[in-house]
Amino acid sequence: MREEPPSGAGTRTGLTVLYRGPLASCDYDRPYCPFAKRRDSREQLRADRAALERFTGWATERTEEGLSLLFTPWGEGLVRSW
């Protein structure tokens, strides 16, 4: 099935961005999951937050083009407060 753009969206396809931060862990304790066995340092968590803030700043500036974002964290979905 082909989706039509919203009315007024024009015919531009825009930009699709897949975002994956630098962390390789998650907050869940799952024995079957390799990501749950890793723990990130405070410095790694700070760097991840800073990277996401840079990315969201970049994305916010993209007002003239369609932008589709997909966040794909390592491990379970979006467990960091930022």
C-alpha angles and dihedrals in degrees: 000000000000118000118220119221116252114270111277092023093108122211099294114124094206127201127306116205129189110203123198118168125219098260121106100193141067138210096247126095104221116159092207095052123085092204092060089060092063126080124197123220121237088255092054090049091050091049091050092051091048091050091052092048090052090049095048089048089054092046092048090057091057096089098136098054132055111257126195117187131195118187112205110179122186111258120003122000124287102323097156116093092229 
